[in-house]
Amino acid sequence: MAAGGSVYADREAALLVSAAETPGDPERMARERVAGRPLEYVIGWTWFCQLKIFVDPGVFVPRVRTEFLVQEA
């Protein structure tokens, strides 16, 4: 994944392995990530304001940098 441009390839690889449901999932997920699919869509979730938010393609992926706005609101 580092060759595909991932800055945190080791962390992303660990997330893919932990999110895998079948033995073939990590390899498939890594291919999707290298192809440019957002990590959150590949694993199906992200953390936001200490909540695990499930996302699908087409769903806005909440970002850590917007947590401040939520807390202020």
CYANA upper distance limits for C-alpha pairs under 8 A (distance plus 0.5 A):
  1 MET  CA      5 GLY  CA      7.14
  1 MET  CA      6 SER  CA      6.21
  1 MET  CA      9 ALA  CA      5.99
  1 MET  CA     13 ALA  CA      8.33
  1 MET  CA     30 ALA  CA      7.39
  1 MET  CA     33 ARG  CA      7.86
  1 MET  CA     34 VAL  CA      6.17
  2 ALA  CA      6 SER  CA      5.29
  2 ALA  CA      7 VAL  CA      7.01
  2 ALA  CA      8 TYR  CA      8.02
  2 ALA  CA      9 ALA  CA      5.71
  4 GLY  CA     34 VAL  CA      5.47
  4 GLY  CA     35 ALA  CA      8.03
  5 GLY  CA     34 VAL  CA      8.13
  6 SER  CA     34 VAL  CA      8.44
  8 TYR  CA     12 GLU  CA      6.65
  9 ALA  CA     13 ALA  CA      6.45
 10 ASP  CA     14 ALA  CA      6.81
 11 ARG  CA     15 LEU  CA      6.84
 12 GLU  CA     16 LEU  CA      6.69
 12 GLU  CA     39 LEU  CA      8.11
 13 ALA  CA     17 VAL  CA      6.74
 13 ALA  CA     26 PRO  CA      8.45
 13 ALA  CA     30 ALA  CA      7.93
 14 ALA  CA     18 SER  CA      6.67
 15 LEU  CA     19 ALA  CA      6.52
 15 LEU  CA     43 ILE  CA      8.18
 16 LEU  CA     20 ALA  CA      6.58
 16 LEU  CA     26 PRO  CA      6.09
 16 LEU  CA     29 MET  CA      7.10
 16 LEU  CA     30 ALA  CA      7.74
 16 LEU  CA     43 ILE  CA      7.01
 17 VAL  CA     25 ASP  CA      8.35
 17 VAL  CA     26 PRO  CA      5.92
 19 ALA  CA     43 ILE  CA      6.45
 20 ALA  CA     25 ASP  CA      5.71
 20 ALA  CA     26 PRO  CA      6.36
 20 ALA  CA     43 ILE  CA      8.44
 21 GLU  CA     25 ASP  CA      7.03
 24 GLY  CA     28 ARG  CA      7.01
 25 ASP  CA     29 MET  CA      6.34
 26 PRO  CA     30 ALA  CA      6.45
 27 GLU  CA     31 ARG  CA      6.80
 28 ARG  CA     32 GLU  CA      6.91
 29 MET  CA     33 ARG  CA      6.70
 29 MET  CA     42 VAL  CA      6.58
 29 MET  CA     43 ILE  CA      8.17
 30 ALA  CA     34 VAL  CA      6.59
 31 ARG  CA     35 ALA  CA      6.61
 32 GLU  CA     36 GLY  CA      7.12
 32 GLU  CA     37 ARG  CA      6.15
 32 GLU  CA     42 VAL  CA      7.41
 33 ARG  CA     37 ARG  CA      5.48
 33 ARG  CA     38 PRO  CA      7.01
 33 ARG  CA     39 LEU  CA      6.74
 33 ARG  CA     42 VAL  CA      7.37
 37 ARG  CA     41 TYR  CA      7.39
 37 ARG  CA     42 VAL  CA      7.27
 38 PRO  CA     42 VAL  CA      6.96
 39 LEU  CA     43 ILE  CA      6.77
 40 GLU  CA     44 GLY  CA      6.01
 40 GLU  CA     45 TRP  CA      5.82
 40 GLU  CA     46 THR  CA      6.23
 40 GLU  CA     55 VAL  CA      7.49
 40 GLU  CA     61 VAL  CA      7.74
 41 TYR  CA     45 TRP  CA      7.35
 41 TYR  CA     55 VAL  CA      6.83
 41 TYR  CA     56 ASP  CA      6.19
 41 TYR  CA     57 PRO  CA      6.45
 44 GLY  CA     54 PHE  CA      6.24
 44 GLY  CA     55 VAL  CA      5.81
 44 GLY  CA     56 ASP  CA      6.68
 45 TRP  CA     52 LYS  CA      7.07
 45 TRP  CA     53 ILE  CA      5.90
 45 TRP  CA     54 PHE  CA      4.62
 45 TRP  CA     55 VAL  CA      5.70
 46 THR  CA     52 LYS  CA      6.25
 46 THR  CA     53 ILE  CA      5.85
 46 THR  CA     54 PHE  CA      7.03
 46 THR  CA     55 VAL  CA      7.95
 46 THR  CA     61 VAL  CA      8.10
 46 THR  CA     62 PRO  CA      8.19
 47 TRP  CA     51 LEU  CA      6.00
 47 TRP  CA     52 LYS  CA      5.13
 47 TRP  CA     53 ILE  CA      6.48
 48 PHE  CA     52 LYS  CA      6.92
 48 PHE  CA     53 ILE  CA      7.13
 48 PHE  CA     62 PRO  CA      6.99
 48 PHE  CA     63 ARG  CA      7.46
 48 PHE  CA     64 VAL  CA      6.92
 48 PHE  CA     67 GLU  CA      7.44
 49 CYS  CA     64 VAL  CA      8.36
 49 CYS  CA     67 GLU  CA      6.53
 55 VAL  CA     59 VAL  CA      6.39
 55 VAL  CA     60 PHE  CA      8.08
 55 VAL  CA     61 VAL  CA      7.27
 62 PRO  CA     66 THR  CA      7.64
 63 ARG  CA     67 GLU  CA      7.63
 66 THR  CA     70 VAL  CA      7.25
 67 GLU  CA     71 GLN  CA      6.72
 68 PHE  CA     72 GLU  CA      6.63
 69 LEU  CA     73 ALA  CA      6.61
